[in-house]
Amino acid sequence: KNLHSCHFFGAQVGVGTMPARPMPTLTTDRLPEALQEEVQKNLASQTQLFNLVNQEFQKLQNQLQAVTRERDQLRQQNIALNAKLANNTAVDDKNRAAGDTLYSSIGNIPQFSNDRSGSEQFVLEKHFPNHHKAPVHSVAMSEDSTRFVTASWDATMHVFDLTRKELDKTLRKQNAQRQDQMGGLYSVAFAKTAPEVLGCTSVDKHVYLWNHRTGTQISKLGGEKGHQDEVNGIDFHAGQQVMATASDDTTAIVWDFAEGIPLRTLPHPGKAVYGVTFLGKDPDRQYLVATCCFDQKTRIFDMRDKKIVTTLDGHADDIIGIDYAAQGLLATGSDDGFILIYDTKTWKLLHRIDCKLDISSETEVKRVAFSRDGDMLAAACSTGSVALYSGFKSQDKPTLRQKLSGHTDCVFDVAWGTDARSNGALLVSASHDKSVRFWKEVL
């Protein structure tokens, strides 16, 4: 709209230039006496109406002047911002030129071979925004990378078909009796030795097993021999009919998931246990299970005798995420903003990655996950982004490869897959903004 002028009763009025017009003076002296009184009444009424119109006109003029002043202020701010942008662009060009000169001068320094941060990038393949009604707290990818499943505080799991890039089915407890329904869900995972089995953990203190192909519930695990508080994490063993769960009741439980019975209870000293992962199926580590706890420690248990093999320190806040890579690396992510990488052969700390430096000073790290080939790691961040690091097969320190943005709330979980056509990596991120984003590596 044109803010320089307005039209009022068909006449164009410049801003603040046209005063209210006075009512013309009329005389009734020449009228018959019988009409003078009636004319005076009509004249008084018309004068009152005219004055009201003038008052409204004055209000409109004042409003128009205020809008004009605001427009002028915005115009000046826009000019200042454009000048600042031009200055920043010039500085960036100068720094880029200086960087090119620097890189050319050190071009003979060898770079580690597993750095894949060149032209390869992850791009958003699809956004799934409207399926869950509450924060999405967990996501898992099937072994063949054809499906992923999400678990939400709305007490549902959604199974997505990646070949069609659409929702396949929703898993929820629909019994009429309230006590049989699932509560809000914290984590989800596919069974590695039984691809049709899906496990999820709930705020209602139970673990649920589903056949995701048929959409039917297999079992509900809990009660007196199960967890006594909210169940936070779950993982399935790569070579045995075993799963492990972590709970606010300060324990982790190792289960025979086919029989639905607990095998071992692993106690922790007084703090909630949030994450759990098995350390592969190699003979040296097939009986080891790692847990992360709100006492800022990571513990490695031998599930045969329930003894603690070692305790790992290094974090300064709650540890949320934990994952294992086949080359013998253990990663943990914490609300302190750091990712710690340990060598599971020596239990030494190899890398300390500062996501606050790489992403933002307010970043908390939630769950973490290694890529299928073990060379990349994705970290779900509280600031609505995913931090991708690469170079974990190198002797050098891993580097930030890419920051994936787009979520409008905390990203809590990530899951990897492999594209059967290109052999590139696939990634899914789950967020408290109730949505899921599907990313694809462009090779």
C-alpha positions in Angstrom: 0.0 0.0 0.0 1.1 3.6 -0.7 2.0 5.1 2.7 2.7 8.6 1.3 -1.0 9.5 0.9 -4.5 8.3 1.6 -7.9 8.8 0.0 -10.7 10.1 2.2 -14.1 11.0 0.8 -12.7 10.9 -2.7 -10.1 13.6 -2.1 -6.4 12.9 -1.9 -4.8 14.2 1.3 -1.1 14.6 1.8 0.2 13.4 5.2 -0.3 16.1 7.8 -1.0 18.8 5.1 -4.8 19.2 5.2 -6.4 20.7 8.3 -10.0 19.9 9.2 -12.4 22.1 7.3 -14.8 24.4 9.2 -18.6 24.0 8.8 -20.0 26.8 6.6 -22.1 29.5 8.4 -25.8 29.6 7.2 -28.5 32.2 8.1 -32.3 31.6 8.4 -33.4 35.2 8.7 -35.2 35.2 5.3 -37.1 32.0 6.0 -40.7 32.0 7.2 -40.9 31.8 11.0 -42.7 28.4 10.8 -39.7 26.9 9.1 -36.9 28.6 11.0 -37.1 26.4 14.1 -37.1 23.2 12.0 -34.2 24.4 9.9 -32.2 25.4 13.0 -32.7 21.8 14.4 -31.6 20.3 11.1 -28.6 22.6 10.9 -27.5 21.8 14.4 -27.8 18.1 13.6 -25.7 18.5 10.4 -23.1 20.6 12.3 -22.8 17.9 14.9 -22.4 15.2 12.2 -19.8 17.3 10.4 -17.8 17.8 13.6 -17.8 14.0 14.2 -16.6 13.4 10.7 -13.8 16.0 11.2 -12.8 14.2 14.5 -12.5 10.8 12.8 -10.6 12.5 9.9 -8.1 13.9 12.4 -7.7 10.5 14.0 -6.9 8.9 10.6 -4.4 11.7 9.9 -2.7 11.0 13.2 -2.6 7.3 12.6 -1.2 7.8 9.1 1.5 10.1 10.5 2.5 7.4 13.0 2.7 4.8 10.3 4.8 7.1 8.1 7.3 7.7 11.0 7.5 3.9 11.6 8.2 3.4 7.9 10.9 6.0 7.9 12.6 4.3 10.9 12.4 0.9 9.3 13.9 2.3 6.1 16.8 3.8 8.0 17.4 0.5 9.8 17.3 -1.3 6.5 20.0 1.0 5.1 22.2 0.4 8.2 21.8 -3.4 7.9 22.6 -3.3 4.2 25.7 -1.4 4.9 26.7 -3.8 7.7 26.1 -6.8 5.4 28.2 -5.2 2.7 31.0 -4.7 5.2 30.8 -8.3 6.5 30.9 -9.6 2.9 34.0 -7.7 2.2 35.6 -9.0 5.3 34.7 -12.6 4.4 36.1 -12.2 0.9 39.3 -10.9 2.4 39.5 -13.7 4.9 38.8 -16.3 2.2 41.5 -14.9 0.1 43.9 -15.0 3.0 42.8 -18.6 3.7 43.5 -19.6 0.1 46.9 -18.1 0.3 47.6 -20.0 3.6 46.4 -23.3 2.3 48.5 -23.0 -0.9 51.5 -22.3 1.3 51.0 -25.5 3.3 49.8 -27.7 0.5 52.6 -30.1 1.0 51.4 -31.1 4.5 49.8 -34.6 4.3 46.1 -34.9 5.1 44.6 -38.1 6.7 43.0 -40.3 4.1 39.6 -40.8 5.8 38.7 -37.1 5.7 35.6 -37.2 3.5 34.7 -33.5 4.0 35.3 -32.3 0.5 32.4 -31.9 -1.9 30.4 -34.7 -0.3 27.5 -33.3 1.7 24.3 -34.5 3.4 21.1 -33.0 2.0 17.6 -33.1 3.3 15.7 -35.8 1.4 12.3 -35.5 3.2 10.8 -33.8 6.2 8.0 -35.7 8.1 6.4 -33.0 10.3 2.9 -34.0 11.1 2.8 -37.6 12.3 3.5 -37.4 16.0 1.5 -35.2 18.5 4.3 -35.0 21.0 8.1 -34.8 21.1 9.9 -37.6 19.1 12.4 -39.0 21.5 14.0 -41.8 19.6 14.6 -43.2 16.1 16.0 -46.5 14.8 16.9 -47.8 11.3 16.4 -51.4 10.1 19.5 -53.4 9.2 18.6 -53.3 5.5 17.9 -49.6 5.7 14.5 -49.9 4.1 12.6 -48.8 7.2 13.0 -46.5 10.2 10.8 -46.3 13.2 10.2 -43.4 15.6 9.1 -43.4 19.2 7.3 -40.5 20.8 6.0 -39.2 24.1 2.5 -39.5 22.5 2.9 -43.3 23.2 3.1 -44.3 19.5 5.7 -45.7 17.2 5.6 -44.9 13.5 7.2 -47.2 11.0 8.3 -45.4 7.8 9.0 -47.1 4.4 12.1 -45.5 2.9 11.5 -47.0 -0.6 8.2 -45.0 -0.8 9.3 -42.3 1.7 6.0 -42.5 3.5 4.4 -43.8 6.7 3.8 -47.5 6.6 2.0 -48.2 9.9 1.5 -46.9 13.4 2.1 -49.1 16.4 0.0 -48.3 19.5 -1.7 -50.2 22.3 -5.4 -49.9 21.7 -7.0 -52.0 24.4 -10.0 -50.5 26.0 -8.6 -50.8 29.5 -6.3 -47.9 30.4 -3.8 -50.1 32.3 -3.0 -52.1 29.2 -2.0 -49.0 27.1 1.7 -48.0 26.6 2.9 -44.8 28.2 5.1 -42.2 26.6 8.1 -43.8 24.8 11.8 -43.0 25.4 13.7 -45.3 23.1 13.3 -47.8 20.3 15.6 -50.3 18.6 15.5 -53.2 16.0 16.6 -56.6 17.1 19.8 -57.5 15.2 19.2 -61.3 15.3 15.5 -61.1 14.6 14.8 -58.4 12.1 11.1 -58.5 12.5 11.3 -57.6 16.2 11.2 -54.1 17.5 11.7 -53.1 21.1 10.7 -49.9 22.9 10.9 -48.5 26.4 8.4 -46.5 28.3 7.7 -44.1 31.1 5.3 -46.7 32.4 8.3 -48.8 33.6 7.8 -51.5 30.9 9.6 -52.7 27.8 7.5 -53.6 24.8 8.3 -56.0 22.0 6.5 -55.7 18.7 6.5 -57.5 15.3 6.7 -54.4 13.1 5.9 -56.4 10.0 2.5 -57.6 11.2 1.9 -54.6 13.6 1.2 -56.9 16.5 2.6 -56.7 20.1 4.7 -59.7 21.1 5.2 -59.1 24.8 5.2 -56.6 27.6 8.1 -57.0 30.0 8.2 -55.6 33.5 6.6 -56.2 36.9 8.3 -57.4 40.0 11.4 -58.8 38.2 11.5 -55.9 35.7 12.3 -52.2 36.1 10.7 -50.2 38.9 10.9 -46.8 37.3 10.9 -45.2 33.9 12.9 -47.1 31.2 15.2 -44.9 29.2 17.4 -46.9 26.8 17.5 -50.2 24.9 20.0 -52.1 22.8 20.0 -55.6 21.2 23.1 -57.8 21.0 24.5 -58.4 17.5 25.0 -62.1 17.9 22.8 -63.4 20.7 19.1 -63.5 21.6 19.7 -60.8 24.2 18.7 -57.2 24.8 19.7 -54.7 27.5 17.6 -51.8 29.0 18.5 -48.9 31.2 16.2 -47.2 33.8 15.7 -44.5 36.3 15.6 -47.2 38.9 19.5 -47.1 38.9 19.8 -50.5 37.1 20.4 -52.0 33.7 18.7 -55.3 32.9 20.0 -57.9 30.5 17.0 -59.9 29.0 16.4 -63.0 27.0 14.0 -61.2 24.7 12.6 -64.3 23.0 11.7 -65.9 26.3 10.8 -62.6 27.9 12.8 -63.2 31.1 15.5 -61.1 32.8 19.0 -62.7 32.9 21.1 -60.2 34.8 20.4 -57.0 36.8 23.4 -54.6 36.8 23.2 -52.2 39.7 24.5 -48.6 39.7 25.1 -46.4 42.8 22.1 -44.2 43.2 21.7 -42.4 39.9 19.5 -43.0 36.9 20.9 -45.0 34.0 20.1 -43.5 30.7 21.8 -45.4 27.9 23.1 -48.9 27.2 25.0 -50.6 24.4 26.6 -53.9 23.7 30.2 -53.9 22.5 29.8 -56.0 19.4 30.2 -59.7 18.9 33.9 -60.2 18.6 35.2 -62.9 21.0 37.1 -60.3 23.1 34.0 -58.1 23.8 30.9 -60.2 23.1 30.0 -60.4 26.8 30.6 -56.7 27.5 27.8 -54.1 27.9 28.4 -50.4 28.5 26.0 -48.1 30.4 26.0 -44.3 30.8 24.7 -42.8 34.0 23.6 -39.5 35.5 26.5 -39.7 37.9 28.6 -38.6 34.9 30.3 -42.0 34.6 30.3 -44.8 32.0 30.6 -48.3 33.2 31.6 -51.5 31.4 30.1 -54.7 32.7 30.8 -58.3 32.0 27.3 -59.6 31.8 28.4 -63.2 32.7 29.3 -62.4 36.3 27.8 -58.8 36.5 31.3 -57.4 37.5 32.4 -54.0 36.4 35.4 -54.3 34.0 36.2 -50.6 34.1 34.7 -47.2 34.9 35.3 -44.3 32.5 35.3 -40.7 33.7 35.6 -37.4 31.8 32.2 -35.8 31.6 30.9 -33.0 33.9 27.2 -33.4 33.4 24.6 -36.1 32.8 25.6 -38.6 30.1 22.7 -39.1 27.6 24.2 -40.8 24.5 26.3 -43.9 24.1 27.3 -46.0 21.0 29.9 -48.5 19.9 31.8 -48.8 16.6 33.1 -52.1 15.3 36.7 -50.9 15.1 36.7 -50.8 18.9 35.6 -47.2 19.7 33.1 -46.2 22.4 31.4 -42.8 22.1 29.5 -40.9 24.9 27.6 -37.7 24.6 26.7 -35.4 27.6 24.8 -32.3 28.6 28.2 -30.8 29.2 28.4 -30.3 25.4 31.2 -32.8 24.9 31.6 -36.1 23.0 34.2 -38.5 24.4 35.8 -41.3 22.4 37.4 -44.2 24.1 39.6 -47.1 22.9 37.9 -50.3 24.1 41.1 -52.2 23.9 43.0 -50.0 26.4 40.1 -48.0 27.8 42.1 -44.8 27.2 40.4 -41.5 26.2 41.3 -40.9 22.5 39.3 -37.8 21.7 37.5 -35.0 23.5 35.2 -33.2 21.0 33.7 -29.9 22.0 30.3 -29.3 20.4 30.0 -26.0 22.2 32.9 -24.8 20.1 31.7 -26.4 16.9 28.0 -25.6 17.2 27.2 -23.0 19.8 28.0 -22.2 23.4 24.5 -23.4 24.6 24.8 -26.9 23.0 24.0 -30.0 25.0 24.8 -33.3 23.4 22.0 -35.9 23.5 22.2 -39.3 21.8 25.2 -40.1 19.5 25.5 -42.8 16.8 28.4 -44.1 14.6 27.8 -44.6 10.9 27.6 -48.2 9.6 31.2 -48.0 8.4 32.4 -46.5 11.7 34.0 -43.5 10.1 31.4 -40.9 11.0 29.5 -40.0 14.1 26.3 -38.0 14.4 25.5 -36.1 17.6 21.9 -34.9 18.3 22.1 -31.5 19.8 19.8 -29.5 22.1 20.1 -26.4 19.8 18.0 -28.1 17.1 20.9 -29.3 14.9 22.9 -32.5 14.2 26.7 -32.3 14.3 28.4 -34.7 11.9 32.0 -35.6 12.5 34.2 -37.8 10.3 37.7 -39.4 10.4 37.2 -42.0 13.1 39.2 -44.6 11.2 42.1 -42.2 11.1 44.9 -41.7 13.7 44.1 -38.0 13.6 41.5 -36.2 15.6 38.0 -36.3 13.9 36.8 -33.1 12.4 33.4 -31.5 12.0 32.1 -32.4 8.6 28.7 -30.7 8.5 26.1 -29.1 10.7 22.5 -30.2 9.8 20.0 -27.6 10.6 16.2 -27.2 10.3 14.7 -28.6 13.4 13.0 -25.9 15.6 13.6 -27.7 19.0 16.0 -30.1 20.6 17.2 -33.0 18.4 17.3 -36.0 20.7 18.2 -39.0 18.6 19.8 -40.0 15.3 20.0 -43.2 13.3 22.2 -44.3 10.4 21.6 -46.5 7.3 23.2 -47.2 4.0 21.8 -46.4 0.5 21.7 -49.7 -1.4 22.1 -47.9 -4.8 24.8 -45.4 -4.1 26.4 -47.0 -1.0 26.2 -43.6 0.6 25.1 -42.9 4.1 21.6 -42.3 5.2 20.6 -40.4 8.4 17.4 -39.8 10.3 17.1 -37.2 13.0 14.3 -37.1 15.7 13.3 -33.9 17.5 11.2 -32.5 20.2 9.6 -30.3 17.5 7.5 -33.5 16.9 9.1 -34.0 13.5 11.6 -36.3 11.8 14.1 -35.4 9.0 15.6 -37.8 6.6 19.0 -36.9 5.2 21.0 -38.4 2.4 24.7 -38.3 1.6 25.4 -36.9 -1.9 28.5 -38.7 -3.4 
